[in-house]
Amino acid sequence: MEPLSFTCPRCSTDVNARFYGPCDDCRTQLRATLRGEAREIEVAEYVPKMNVTPNAVALKDD
């Protein structure tokens, strides 16, 4: 793939890159300011409602 010539949509500088988007300097700055920390999220265990049976489809009469 040939590099494209375009204007950076963020800082308006001329850029030669493979894909359209922010230039390398803007991407570095965005990563530094907007990157979040990874965290582990606890999810409650799924408990089916009492009126739901596990094999309801198999027990259904036609």
C-alpha positions as CSV (number, residue, x, y, z in Angstrom):
1,M,0.0,0.0,0.0
2,E,1.3,3.4,-0.9
3,P,1.2,6.2,1.7
4,L,-1.5,8.8,1.4
5,S,-0.9,12.5,1.5
6,F,-3.4,14.4,3.6
7,T,-3.9,17.0,6.3
8,C,-4.1,15.8,9.9
9,P,-7.7,16.3,11.0
10,R,-6.5,17.3,14.5
11,C,-3.6,19.7,14.1
12,S,-3.8,20.5,10.3
13,T,-0.2,19.5,9.4
14,D,0.6,17.7,6.2
15,V,1.1,14.0,6.7
16,N,2.1,11.0,4.6
17,A,0.7,7.8,6.1
18,R,-0.9,4.5,5.1
19,F,-4.2,5.3,6.7
20,Y,-6.2,8.5,7.2
21,G,-6.3,9.8,10.8
22,P,-4.3,11.8,13.3
23,C,-0.6,12.1,12.7
24,D,1.9,10.3,14.9
25,D,2.5,13.2,17.2
26,C,-1.3,13.6,17.8
27,R,-1.7,9.9,18.3
28,T,1.0,9.9,20.9
29,Q,-0.5,12.9,22.7
30,L,-4.0,11.3,22.6
31,R,-2.7,8.0,24.1
32,A,-0.9,9.9,26.9
33,T,-4.0,11.9,27.8
34,L,-6.9,9.5,27.1
35,R,-5.6,6.1,27.9
36,G,-7.3,4.4,30.9
37,E,-6.0,1.9,33.3
38,A,-7.2,-1.7,32.9
39,R,-9.3,-2.9,35.8
40,E,-11.0,-6.1,36.7
41,I,-14.8,-6.0,37.0
42,E,-16.8,-8.4,39.3
43,V,-19.9,-9.7,37.7
44,A,-22.7,-11.2,39.8
45,E,-23.4,-14.9,39.3
46,Y,-26.4,-15.6,37.0
47,V,-29.3,-17.1,38.9
48,P,-32.3,-18.0,36.7
49,K,-35.8,-17.0,37.8
50,M,-37.9,-19.6,39.6
51,N,-40.4,-19.9,36.8
52,V,-37.7,-20.9,34.3
53,T,-36.7,-24.6,34.0
54,P,-33.4,-25.6,32.4
55,N,-35.1,-28.0,29.9
56,A,-38.3,-26.1,29.2
57,V,-37.9,-26.6,25.4
58,A,-37.3,-30.3,25.7
59,L,-40.3,-30.8,27.9
60,K,-42.7,-28.8,25.8
61,D,-45.6,-30.7,24.3
62,D,-46.5,-30.0,20.7
